[in-house]
Amino acid sequence: MAPGMVRLDLSKAGIAATIDVPDTSRKVNGIESQSSGSIHVFVGKNFHLLINVSGEPIAMKKSDINGDDLNKPKTWVVNDTNNLLYSTQKDTNAFANAKEEFHFYAIVRKGKAVYYVQDLQQGADGNVNVFGKEAAQAMLTAAQTLTPVAPPSKS
């Protein structure tokens, strides 16, 4: 595990896996099950990711991103068969003060397990998360640490 990281067990939230996230000891943090079936993992204000066991292939996700008329893709920082890290900028005609924001989408394959992970752009409470490049990269790096574990015994 990298320095400054802690390992979280996601089993109680419905995914038999662990993930390494930034140290949670001094920041608001948690793991929440979403109505969509995703797991929301958050630490502080700059770490909000969603983990799911189903999702889109990279090509389809990239097509969806390219077709977004509001959050227009600007730069592809990482663009490979399992990972996308990219910046977007809102249509400046509609949003005069729009800033560049960064997002990621990853398909993590470990043994027979497959996880689909992305940044949480808008929470159930309506709060919108805007991430810089460093925050999006940190979440993508954390996603790569997803590791399946044996489900807890029911005895």
Steps between C-alpha positions, in 0.01 A plus 500: 500500500627847412588744781206714610244239396270272699322184389120495514291182498197541273333171600243658732388726215444205267826457306738232623816704444744743656625833368786726609392863555660812648536490879153539650607593854465877464232534232131434467477162329267214433365222285140521381289258300316681221154415363672435164693211654825696506713557807598863570837530674596846620781666695488875552387730218730380222446124504159371390488187290238245400572129475270258321522139379338586166565780255582603147794388288762774457406570136135555592589724795734705282222539242264622774762750619564627147126544446442712811376837376529674838822361653715500188817284505811714472808285566561124527771455764469118515323315222568126497303175488399516869544861614385847404619816673377811325412862540177668402378853484141612497374674187636851565206664322268374774749510791722808473712409805531128424829348610673191370415196711643149501327162504596136476349165411679170559434134448700309760548129438642286782475125451136424420378827656424807288427844646383816323616815677443868430496836673172603660402815310178571688387350829148390593476821705551708183852614589722518193860386537762675288842337500840624389748279316684394817178391676375304197840332465498406871157338462611312188810378686281390794267315262794289383544370857156333505560142609238227540473328838317190607151591621461482879369170629139497616563293812 
